[in-house]
Amino acid sequence: MSEGPEPARKRPLWREPLLHFLLVGAALYGVHRWTASAPVDPPIVIDEAFIAGLERQHVQRTGQPPNDDVAIEGLIAEHVREEVLLREALRLGLEEDDPIVRRRLVQKMELMLGAAAEPEDPSDEELRAHLEAHPERFVRSERLSFSQVFFSTQRRADAVADANAARATLAEGTDPATLGDPFPLGRSQSAVPRSVIAGRYGEAFAEAVAALETGSWSEPVESPLGVHLVMLEDRQPGRTPTLDEVRADVEGDWRRDARAERLEAAIQRLIDRAEVVRP
């Protein structure tokens, strides 16, 4: 008995032309939708002035200019690559979740606002009023002139006892230059601000010297450096200087205050424009 005709084999689905057409059409439609909806960025302009800026940056980084056209093209390609990545990162809002980037942007914005907040030149009346309002910022501290005989605690077993013995000989007229140990700041200090003395010798030493009467040798005064016999020779009381004496300092201080006030005012205007929602 003869068998009937053999049934035709079915073609695999992935080989169907209609499926290919549908897939290609869907892909083209998706690309069209993506490109149509993507925002159009402004062009990346690479002109002569910009290239000169890239070359200057290269010199700042490496200490040498780019050596040929290939190197310059490399700088341009690097900038274009960085620019397109930056634009895409900003489009995706990646900076919003990065505290370092946020802090850097805030700092740059503060610098821009600060540059715009630079004040005009102040008048003498404004400077004089500033000096009167903030005298403590410009006061000239008490200035002291003194001589000393120094006794090193590193060289001597008992520097205090040696200082007391030397003080007795000074009362008898011994030349102070023949006593004590060498001292790097010298034996005489002339018209030194009390704050400077405190910085060199310590606050306790400065207080002890400021409390001395002029014209006689002190008892041993200790400092982190060693032991000192001190004779106070002159005292210039602290005072607030005149504007002519400290004009540059007053103007610099006035500018810092004015700049800070204008910067805060500019930031406050931005805050006032913002809508802040608090639950």
VMD Tcl script that draws the C-alpha trace (Angstrom):
set ca {
  {0.00 0.00 0.00}
  {1.51 3.26 -1.06}
  {1.89 6.11 1.45}
  {0.50 9.61 0.87}
  {2.65 12.67 0.05}
  {5.06 13.79 2.81}
  {3.85 16.95 4.64}
  {5.92 20.16 4.08}
  {8.30 21.17 6.93}
  {7.42 24.33 8.84}
  {9.92 27.23 8.50}
  {11.42 28.38 11.86}
  {9.81 31.56 13.20}
  {13.08 33.45 13.35}
  {13.49 33.00 9.59}
  {10.14 34.56 8.73}
  {10.59 37.73 6.58}
  {7.58 39.33 8.20}
  {9.19 39.02 11.65}
  {12.38 40.59 10.34}
  {10.39 43.50 8.95}
  {8.57 44.06 12.22}
  {11.76 43.98 14.29}
  {13.62 46.42 12.04}
  {10.61 48.71 12.00}
  {10.36 48.69 15.79}
  {14.07 49.44 16.14}
  {13.90 52.34 13.69}
  {10.83 53.70 15.46}
  {12.60 53.49 18.85}
  {15.69 55.29 17.57}
  {13.51 57.96 16.00}
  {11.57 58.48 19.22}
  {14.78 58.69 21.30}
  {16.51 61.14 18.97}
  {13.37 63.22 18.58}
  {12.84 63.51 22.34}
  {16.51 64.05 23.27}
  {17.30 67.72 23.85}
  {19.58 69.36 21.32}
  {22.79 70.57 22.96}
  {24.53 73.69 21.76}
  {27.56 72.96 19.58}
  {30.97 72.45 21.13}
  {32.89 75.38 19.69}
  {36.63 74.85 19.21}
  {38.04 78.14 17.95}
  {41.54 79.62 18.08}
  {40.94 81.34 21.42}
  {39.72 78.10 22.97}
  {42.71 76.15 21.62}
  {45.01 78.78 23.11}
  {43.29 78.22 26.46}
  {43.82 74.45 26.18}
  {47.50 75.06 25.48}
  {47.83 77.31 28.54}
  {46.19 74.67 30.73}
  {48.57 72.08 29.34}
  {51.56 74.29 30.21}
  {50.21 74.78 33.76}
  {49.84 71.01 34.23}
  {53.07 69.84 32.61}
  {55.33 72.88 32.48}
  {55.75 72.51 28.69}
  {53.62 73.50 25.67}
  {52.17 70.78 23.41}
  {54.96 69.84 20.99}
  {53.02 69.38 17.72}
  {49.62 69.39 16.01}
  {49.00 65.79 17.05}
  {49.32 66.75 20.69}
  {46.93 69.68 20.20}
  {44.40 67.42 18.49}
  {44.71 65.09 21.44}
  {43.89 67.94 23.82}
  {40.86 68.86 21.70}
  {39.65 65.26 21.57}
  {40.07 64.96 25.33}
  {38.02 68.12 25.87}
  {35.23 66.99 23.51}
  {35.05 63.62 25.23}
  {34.90 65.28 28.66}
  {32.28 67.80 27.50}
  {29.86 65.24 26.05}
  {30.16 63.06 29.16}
  {29.59 66.08 31.39}
  {26.53 67.16 29.45}
  {25.04 63.69 29.59}
  {25.77 63.40 33.33}
  {24.01 66.74 33.94}
  {21.10 65.64 31.74}
  {20.72 62.52 33.87}
  {20.98 64.56 37.08}
  {23.98 62.62 38.40}
  {25.26 65.69 40.25}
  {22.22 65.73 42.50}
  {23.29 62.65 44.45}
  {26.98 63.56 44.80}
  {27.74 65.72 47.87}
  {31.25 66.53 46.62}
  {29.94 67.83 43.29}
  {27.18 69.76 45.05}
  {29.69 71.38 47.44}
  {31.97 72.31 44.54}
  {29.12 73.90 42.60}
  {28.04 75.83 45.68}
  {31.59 77.11 46.15}
  {31.82 78.21 42.52}
  {28.48 79.99 42.81}
  {29.67 81.76 45.96}
  {32.82 82.87 44.11}
  {30.75 84.23 41.23}
  {28.43 86.11 43.57}
  {31.42 87.33 45.57}
  {33.08 88.75 42.45}
  {29.87 90.61 41.64}
  {29.70 91.88 45.22}
  {33.03 93.73 45.04}
  {32.38 97.21 46.50}
  {33.42 100.56 45.08}
  {36.30 102.50 46.64}
  {35.31 103.76 50.10}
  {35.37 107.41 51.13}
  {37.40 108.71 54.06}
  {34.14 109.12 55.99}
  {33.28 105.45 55.50}
  {36.76 104.35 56.56}
  {36.76 106.62 59.60}
  {33.35 105.29 60.63}
  {34.59 101.73 60.19}
  {37.63 102.42 62.38}
  {35.45 103.96 65.08}
  {33.02 101.05 64.94}
  {35.74 98.39 65.23}
  {38.69 99.89 67.15}
  {39.62 96.51 68.63}
  {40.61 95.28 65.17}
  {43.29 97.93 64.76}
  {44.43 98.73 68.29}
  {48.19 98.80 68.71}
  {49.10 96.70 71.66}
  {51.45 97.80 74.40}
  {55.07 97.84 73.26}
  {57.91 96.98 75.61}
  {61.65 97.54 75.41}
  {63.82 95.44 77.70}
  {67.23 93.89 78.28}
  {67.75 90.37 79.55}
  {70.31 87.93 80.82}
  {69.48 84.38 79.81}
  {70.24 81.12 81.66}
  {69.76 77.89 79.75}
  {68.07 75.00 81.54}
  {69.76 72.72 79.02}
  {73.27 73.82 80.00}
  {72.85 74.36 83.72}
  {71.95 72.05 86.56}
  {70.05 74.83 88.40}
  {69.39 77.78 86.11}
  {67.18 79.56 88.68}
  {69.93 79.50 91.37}
  {72.47 80.76 88.85}
  {70.11 83.56 87.84}
  {69.64 84.62 91.48}
  {73.41 84.70 92.00}
  {73.87 86.77 88.85}
  {71.15 89.19 89.96}
  {73.13 89.93 93.12}
  {76.23 90.76 91.09}
  {74.20 93.00 88.76}
  {73.14 95.04 91.78}
  {76.85 95.55 92.48}
  {77.41 96.92 88.96}
  {78.58 93.86 87.03}
  {78.30 94.24 83.26}
  {75.29 92.10 82.18}
  {77.07 91.21 78.95}
  {79.49 89.09 81.01}
  {76.73 86.99 82.56}
  {74.40 84.25 81.38}
  {74.29 82.18 78.21}
  {73.96 83.12 74.53}
  {70.40 83.76 73.43}
  {69.26 83.60 69.76}
  {67.03 86.68 70.02}
  {69.75 88.80 71.58}
  {70.07 90.57 74.91}
  {67.98 93.62 73.99}
  {64.43 93.85 72.61}
  {63.21 97.26 71.43}
  {59.54 98.37 71.18}
  {58.23 94.83 70.82}
  {54.43 94.45 70.90}
  {53.29 92.52 73.92}
  {51.51 90.03 71.66}
  {54.82 89.31 69.91}
  {56.57 88.81 73.24}
  {53.87 86.34 74.24}
  {54.35 84.50 70.95}
  {58.11 84.24 71.44}
  {58.37 83.59 75.17}
  {54.89 82.55 76.30}
  {52.02 84.49 77.84}
  {53.27 84.10 81.43}
  {56.61 85.70 80.49}
  {54.86 88.58 78.71}
  {52.64 89.24 81.73}
  {55.63 89.21 84.09}
  {57.61 91.66 81.95}
  {54.60 93.97 81.50}
  {54.20 94.12 85.29}
  {57.80 95.24 85.91}
  {58.84 98.74 86.92}
  {61.41 100.31 84.62}
  {65.06 100.58 85.56}
  {65.74 97.53 87.76}
  {66.53 93.87 87.22}
  {63.72 91.43 87.87}
  {63.80 88.24 89.83}
  {64.24 85.14 87.66}
  {61.44 84.85 85.11}
  {60.92 81.43 83.56}
  {59.82 80.73 80.01}
  {59.71 77.59 77.84}
  {63.17 78.66 76.61}
  {64.86 78.90 80.01}
  {65.30 81.43 82.84}
  {65.65 85.20 82.34}
  {66.66 88.22 84.33}
  {64.83 91.15 82.76}
  {65.17 94.93 83.00}
  {62.22 96.86 81.58}
  {63.59 99.98 79.86}
  {60.56 101.56 78.19}
  {56.80 101.06 77.95}
  {54.58 102.40 75.15}
  {50.91 102.03 76.12}
  {48.49 100.44 73.73}
  {46.30 102.79 71.70}
  {43.94 103.05 68.78}
  {45.86 104.54 65.83}
  {44.61 107.32 63.57}
  {43.16 106.56 60.16}
  {46.28 107.85 58.39}
  {48.43 105.38 60.34}
  {46.39 102.31 59.39}
  {44.51 103.38 56.26}
  {45.47 100.31 54.22}
  {44.46 97.93 57.02}
  {41.16 99.72 57.60}
  {40.32 99.74 53.89}
  {41.10 96.04 53.56}
  {38.94 95.24 56.57}
  {36.13 97.49 55.28}
  {36.20 95.73 51.91}
  {36.00 92.29 53.52}
  {32.98 93.34 55.56}
  {31.27 95.06 52.62}
  {31.92 92.09 50.34}
  {30.53 89.66 52.92}
  {27.40 91.78 53.44}
  {26.75 92.03 49.70}
  {27.35 88.32 49.20}
  {24.88 87.40 51.94}
  {22.34 89.84 50.48}
  {22.70 88.22 47.04}
  {22.28 84.74 48.51}
  {19.26 85.90 50.51}
  {17.63 87.15 47.31}
  {18.05 83.67 45.82}
  {16.57 82.14 48.97}
  {13.61 84.51 48.81}
  {12.94 83.45 45.21}
  {13.04 79.75 46.08}
  {9.98 77.75 47.05}
  {10.78 75.74 50.16}
  {8.27 73.05 51.10}
  {8.46 71.66 54.62}
  {6.07 68.93 55.74}
}
mol new
graphics top color blue
foreach p $ca { graphics top sphere $p radius 0.5 }
foreach p [lrange $ca 0 end-1] q [lrange $ca 1 end] { graphics top cylinder $p $q radius 0.2 }
display resetview
